[in-house]
Amino acid sequence: MTALSRQPVGALAGARSQALLAPRTAARTDRASPRRAAKRAILRRHPAAAAAAAANGSGSATPLPPTDDSPDSSAPDERALLLEALDSGSDEEVAAKLEELQQRWPANAHFVVAQARLAAKAGDAAAARALFERAAELAAAAEPRDASIALHAWANFEVSQGRTEAAAALAQRAVQADPKHAVPHSLLGKLAEAAGQLAAAEQHYEAALAAEPRHAPSLQALALLAARQGRVNAARAAFQRAIEACPENAPLYQAAAVFEWKRLGSYGAAKKLFREGQDACLPHAPLLAAHAKMEAQRRNLAEARKLYRRALQVDPRHAQSLLGLAQLEARSGNTSAALKAYRQGLEVYPRSVHLLSSLAQLYTQMKDDAAARETWQQVVALERTNGHACYALGIAEQQEGHWEAAEAWYQRGCDSKDPKGALLCYEGLAELLAFQGKNAAARRTFRKGSQAHSGSSRYYRQWATFEKRAGELERSAQLFSWAARADPRDDRTWLQWGLLERRRGRPDEAAQCFARGVKSAPRNPYLWQVYGVLLFSEGREEEARDVLRQGVWHNPSNPQLCMEWALAEEAAGNLEDALQIFEQGASAAQEPHAPLLQAWAALARRMGRAELAANVEQQLEALLHPSQSVQ
């Protein structure tokens, strides 16, 4: 055994990496919790799963147990001690335990793999690579499964370092060491898929399932691959096959539900899958958090809040639930609860860019500009080119008239590795240049951003708006079409594109845009309104009334939309219907609406309904002159 592999991980990492081995004792779950006990029971029933857990390193999720004929190369006491070491406390404590075990059992490769993972976590790539190499040497003299596990762990490390060719070579060696080990086959599939080699990826996933028919990650990967190729029925069938093969695997239900919701917009199917997963599986924080996120997007806030809290009961350190609950409270206007949730999250993850960014946005919502700016500064201290932070700081400088400082922030954020953040900064820079009258430079900036990153719907829409202001209507229309391709469900694109086409004197094209808009966002009352008014102005009265009727059905409490429908019925001579619609709009509106009351009273006067007209006019007078009505 080399002197290198005998050293503790902290010594391998050096003084700098030693400082990174921060304790992870805060908010730890009770070791006697049902979830942890179930996890240990699974590992006891499936010896090879313990080896896989060691290969995955401290703190990672337990993989699905392999088939019962998986080789077992570790004595039971070594396995139990390894699990105890990985769960012993801080990374420094884990490192000390692993070193002790490795010295007692120098031929056990799994201890060295765990040491390598810990070195990688500390940021010492050279030490991690040396330890992985040593683990592979030790495992080569043991069982084939041991060799495959060690090589696969090494391959995963190389993926994290961006060395995909080295990772693929190691995964191939892992397959050769044990062709019946599904995990390296699956990794080869992921690497092929990332390279755009979809047919090869499918072959690798199928090879993984030939080795282990119940390998859940490969079953899930095949389903997602079919979805990526637009084969919806094949994707659904693959998810069904996966769940039938692994009915207690929570990530499969989660992936299937997210597919139904995100890709197909099927809320009912997604909700059914989330609930089935919660019934069939052990409590699983990511599954609960994904369900909560969907409910939050549907504005079912009470249900989302309950799900996030259940997820945090399962795992108090679950980052997505900490962030999601805080964002939910912020959107609900519960600023004190949101602040409390963000602070709880930052106690667990003090360097979380996501938590800090969302906290900064909450401060902006609270009109606390100083706190927002200070928090954004914390973000760029952690991530120098964070696009969202640079954009926010650029906006702040621009609002104070500091154009050079604003431009510097936008320029910095254009180098962000996050495409969304980078595009925000390209957009901010272009609009700053346009504000200064530098239209040519603004156009070049918009173009440069779209060349650097695949443009989002928002980005193309903002660019289109700039071209519209510049009088380039044809170019604006083309950019709106790009925005619609980027996200066909973005109702703001359809609305603004339709308004542009109406301005260009193209009513049929405008109507098509509005029709697509109301289909994607039926609860956007303004889309229904402009659509109905356009049809009415074109003499398409029956269509206009039908559109306005549907709009009110989807938005019954919107008084402006009710008024437009009532006026359309009045113009068609359906005066009694118009009166009823006016009454419906006035009673359903959350606040009195003066134009509706005025139009309602005028119609009542014309129809000789003096008492009704006087009553409505009295309501209107109380709204317009509240002090006089009190007197």
Summary of the structure (lengths in Angstrom):
residues: 631
radius of gyration: 30.4
end to end distance: 96.1
largest distance: 103.5
contacts: 2201
relative contact order: 0.03
helix: 76%
strand: 0%
